[in-house]
Amino acid sequence: MAKRKKDNSKIFITLSFAVLGFLVFCYVFQVSQMAQASYEIGQKQTRLETSRKEVAGLEASLLQNNTLEKYEQKLNEMGYQKIDRIDYVVVSSAVVASRR
């Protein structure tokens, strides 16, 4: 009977250490995963900030490049001319087209 208690006690201690080891492993694994996720979040936030700055720079560049003078210059290059005077055709109140 004493031997059986000793065997049960050894089994209990062995299982306790195994469970404790498993719990420590799980804890270390979760902390590692959390650290990795935090690092990735930081990297993505950095990329997001960089992208936001890049977009702001591109918008500023677009606003500088798209001015009325630039459009007028491009239209002149394409052969269009600026309109100086507009003449309107006056049509009498008579019917212009009629059905026969």
NORFENHU-V826017 format. One line per field, one symbol per residue. ss: DSSP state (a for helix, b for strand, c for the rest). phi: phi as a letter, one per 30 degrees, with the letter a starting at -180 (. if undefined). burial: + if it has 24 or more other C-alpha atoms within 12 Angstrom, else -. A space follows every 10 residues. Layout:
BEGIN
ss = ???
phi = ???
burial = ???
END
This chain:
BEGIN
ss = caaaaaaaaa aaaaaaaaaa aaaaaaaaaa aaaaaaaaaa aaaaaaaaaa aaaaaaaaaa aaaaaccaaa aaaaaaaccc cccccccccc cccccccccc
phi = .ddddddddd dddddddddd ddddeddddd dddddddddd dddddddddd dddddddddd dddddccddd ddddddddjd cddcbccccc cdddddbbcc
burial = ---------- ---------- ---------- ---------- ---------- ---------- ---------- ---------- ---------- ----------
END
